[in-house]
Amino acid sequence: MSDLWKKYKKYMAAVGISITVLLALTAFYVRYDYQQYCKEAVPILEYHGIGSADGWMKELFVSKEIFETHLQYLHDNGYKIVSVKKMAEMFANGESTEKTIAMTFDDGYLDNYTNVLPLLKKYNATATFFVVHSKIGHYRYMTHDQIQSLIDNGMELGSHTINHQILTDIDPQYLSWELATSRYFLKKDYNGYVVRSLSYPNGMYNSKILAAVKEYGYYWAVTGNAGTVSKKNIEQKPLELGRIYIDDSNINTFKERLRYSYWVGYLKERGINIHFFKSL
């Protein structure tokens, strides 16, 4: 019995060593695979207002000081900050997208001009501004000329529809108004500027919305789903690009959200779609 026990212990020890080696090799491979993925993956950052909320929804606003810490961190760590259009062009042209960040702003708030534009110029960055056409010139929203100044300074203008209605909730007959007409008005208002990018109001869409967005001429659309954008992602699902929501948290939280963004994008691309991460 003692000899049998000794053989059993040796066998279990060998199994334990094999499992340990296998786990170590797996961990090494995952780490290597993840690092390779990150070299091309691009997080898209989702901002709204930059400044004081002043009675508006606080969660939509990041203070000017906090926003600059985000820009400073990205600048100091060698990131290139670009628009959605530029990101797509980089992928299409085979350019390196390592340490590239796409930056977006939804709704068209006035502070996007007064606070954001000067800081983007300071850090040699560009971004995409998704405007709600019916809000242009209204209280706390950018005017026509301010939006034109964004374009003149190399920023991308995108559509956030006509009225910011949740597209999945409206009658399909109004999709052409919210999607196609918003592009038409922006082209008419801004000297023939062709809008290619869309931000779904509240990030909501479905298969019918996707078909309409494609029909009405959009090249890219951003969602409320977490993750990063890879070459495979932008080629196969250009109208379902993930973003990471940025709030008024400190720089440590900002860095954590960037890391989560890369990991979620990596897991999704490897076929692991964890719904918990859908709206980080």
Protein Blocks (a to p, Z undefined) as FASTA:
>chain_A
ZZmmmmmmmmmmmmmmmmmmmmmmmmmmmmmmmmmmmmmpccddddfbecdfklpafklp
ccfklmmmmmmmmmmnopacddfklmmmmmmnopafehiacdddehjiaklmmmmmmmmm
mnopacdddddfklgopahiacfklmmmmmmnopacddebjnopafklpcfklmmmmmmm
mmmmmmmmngoiacfbdcdehhiacfklmmmmmmnopabdcdfbecdddfklmmmmmmlc
ccddddfbdfklmmmmmmmmmmmmmmmmnopacfklmmZZ
